[in-house]
Amino acid sequence: MKKLLLIGLMSVIIAINLTSVSAEEYTNYQEIIFEDDSVDLLKEFSSSDYNKYYRKTKRRKMFGWRICVANKNEDLEFIAETKIKIFNTGLTPIEYEIDLETKEETKKQISASGGIKVSGSGKNKKFKGSVDANIKASITQTEVKTKKESFEFDIEVDPFTYVSIITRGTGEINNGVGSYYFFWIRTKKGGWETFTVLTEYYEIVKARFR
């Protein structure tokens, strides 16, 4: 949740508890930049993309899923959220002491579309049914567990400037499609995606607003 403080001439202490993102929040990140410009998020797949990948799962089988991996372990950088903006509309500098805290957890998120569904909640989310095992067998998932950390910043905001604290980081993505066959007939199909945060940090940006 973005916080906006519009403060005049004073000195204050701000304490913020910055909790980690929950599953699927990555689809609403402010920016995701891939090292390979040709990589797309699942939500950006076009109809032609789906059809292209579905053709790779057309070899029929009696029962079960056939998986196509479109993007595998693709590296990325992200800007998750602007956590706070502090404006100084006064005529003298303002000093701030800001405390930030992160929680300890594994930061893995998943998304699905069409006939592929997600089950569970929180850290226990997975792809529903046997497709979960098929996807795990088709990709290499990096397991990263972040540590609980506290950060302290002393910031001086000059007149007519603002300071933003932004959550940035690096990660990797895997995505693709799957087709399910029952007696050699495809009965459902859909897309899947895993997103793993590898590193996360806070960036402080100072700029003038006039």
Sequence and secondary structure as in RCSB ss.txt:
>XXXX:A:sequence
MKKLLLIGLMSVIIAINLTSVSAEEYTNYQEIIFEDDSVDLLKEFSSSDYNKYYRKTKRRKMFGWRICVANKNED
LEFIAETKIKIFNTGLTPIEYEIDLETKEETKKQISASGGIKVSGSGKNKKFKGSVDANIKASITQTEVKTKKES
FEFDIEVDPFTYVSIITRGTGEINNGVGSYYFFWIRTKKGGWETFTVLTEYYEIVKARFR
>XXXX:A:secstr
  EEEEE S  EEEE       TTGGGG SEEEESSTT   GGG  HHHHHHHHGGG S  SEEEEEEEEEEEEE
EEEEEEEEEEEEE SSS EEEEEEEEE   B EEEEEEET  EES GGG EESTTHHHHHHHHS     B   EE
EEEEEEE TTEEEEEEEEEEEEEEEEEEEEEETTEEEEEEEEEEEEEEEEEEEEEEEE  
